[in-house]
Amino acid sequence: MNTHYGRFGGQYVAETLMGPVNELTAAYETAKNDPAFQAEFREILRDYVGRESPLTLARRLSDHLGGARIVLKREDLNHTGAHKVNNTIGQALLARRMGKKRLIAETGAGMHGVATATVAALFGMPCDIYMGAIDVERQAPNVQRMKMLGARVVAVSEGSATLKDAMNEALRDWVTNCDDTFYVIGTVAGPAPYPQMVRDFQSVIGTEARRQCLERFGKLPDQAIACVGGGSNAMGLFAGFIDDPEVRLVGVEAGGKGIETGQHAASINGGRIGVLHGAKTMLLQTGDGNIIDTYSISAGLDYPGVGPEHCHLAETGRAEYTVINDDQALAAFHALCRYEGIIPALESSHALAEAIRRAPALPRDAILLVNLSGRGDKDLGSIEKAEG
Ligand SMILES: *Cc1c(COP(=O)(O)O)cnc(C)c1O
């Protein structure tokens, strides 16, 4: 099991949390190598999530741009409307295998909370979702969804009352109740084994996409592009191509109003190394190490840290990390709506915007594979607000 990625990652947790972290690591190690566990995981992905998700050639958009073909991996078509459910199913299966009776999770925009509440209902487990009090206000529809699914939403008023504070509270709950409680982390962050475990559960995205691309186009994509909040949809896509050095891996961070304004969520491009939520990673922080409040039009990209493996891929140069600002993401959002009849999530629109920027300079036979991590129904309010 990887606990470190170069100088990033690790298990920077309180002594009291080492017991549950070690128990989880051992349980995941055996589950991972158990064909019955993997078979049940695949079966639920097929029958409940609706996998595999298709590849869609964005024909009109590509023609309009002239240049490379843009191809979409359609995670937006999953049950619950995004990639997050791949991971929550995996972790809920592991929880049940470990004999844990209760699920807890942190959530920011509410998407991971909904995905966790969904599997809690599916597995018949009680579920508490920690959410910053400010996010509870901002994300009312997702709060309603979680409650509808039977979860309890716990509003966290500490700190800046947003995602990082919700994650702190969830860690506190876990350490107190670890005998019967499983903590479902929503991205490739947190102490080991979470970054590797979440990447493994999400790697179905890249594994499918690689095979589909070869079948359909007779070649691998030239570039695989995904947005990076904590980095789980990107790691899931990259996992399929990491051993194909000819495939460029491109992660896209949220530039918000522009990195130079300080109002952004680009941890790799605009942060410094530090420790948050149990891992050494790139962080948006002040000179004396306090976490800075992040900003993005897309609530799902609004996390001050990033998965440690991404930091390592950036440092070694295996992947590159770019920045897309709010206005560019919005333009990409509208382009996909109007040229392809697909309403993308604002998060995914960041990845799409990077492909739109790159396509015109590339030849027609080039393929830009974009992970369409989710659908945009949830974002219509934010878009109306942004555009007046
Ligand atoms: C949560 C979310 C993201 C960001 O999370 P990652 O862990 O970086 O993938 C991206 N897209 C959608 C649709 C999301 O809901």
The ligand as an SDF file (V2000), in Angstrom:
LIG
                    3D

 15 15  0  0  0  0  0  0  0  0999 V2000
  -17.1510   16.8880   -6.3580 C   0  0  0  0  0  0  0  0  0  0  0  0
  -17.0480   17.0550   -7.8260 C   0  0  0  0  0  0  0  0  0  0  0  0
  -15.8160   17.3270   -8.4470 C   0  0  0  0  0  0  0  0  0  0  0  0
  -14.5500   17.5700   -7.6870 C   0  0  0  0  0  0  0  0  0  0  0  0
  -14.0830   16.4920   -6.9390 O   0  0  0  0  0  0  0  0  0  0  0  0
  -12.7990   15.6560   -7.3620 P   0  0  0  0  0  0  0  0  0  0  0  0
  -12.4910   14.8480   -6.1800 O   0  0  0  0  0  0  0  0  0  0  0  0
  -11.7190   16.6330   -7.7140 O   0  0  0  0  0  0  0  0  0  0  0  0
  -13.1880   14.8510   -8.5310 O   0  0  0  0  0  0  0  0  0  0  0  0
  -15.7820   17.3990   -9.8330 C   0  0  0  0  0  0  0  0  0  0  0  0
  -16.8990   17.2490  -10.5810 N   0  0  0  0  0  0  0  0  0  0  0  0
  -18.0950   16.9990  -10.0150 C   0  0  0  0  0  0  0  0  0  0  0  0
  -19.2840   16.8500  -10.8900 C   0  0  0  0  0  0  0  0  0  0  0  0
  -18.2110   16.9040   -8.6200 C   0  0  0  0  0  0  0  0  0  0  0  0
  -19.4210   16.6630   -8.0760 O   0  0  0  0  0  0  0  0  0  0  0  0
  1  2  1  0
  2  3  1  0
  2 14  2  0
  3  4  1  0
  3 10  2  0
  4  5  1  0
  5  6  1  0
  6  7  2  0
  6  8  1  0
  6  9  1  0
 10 11  1  0
 11 12  2  0
 12 13  1  0
 12 14  1  0
 14 15  1  0
M  END
$$$$
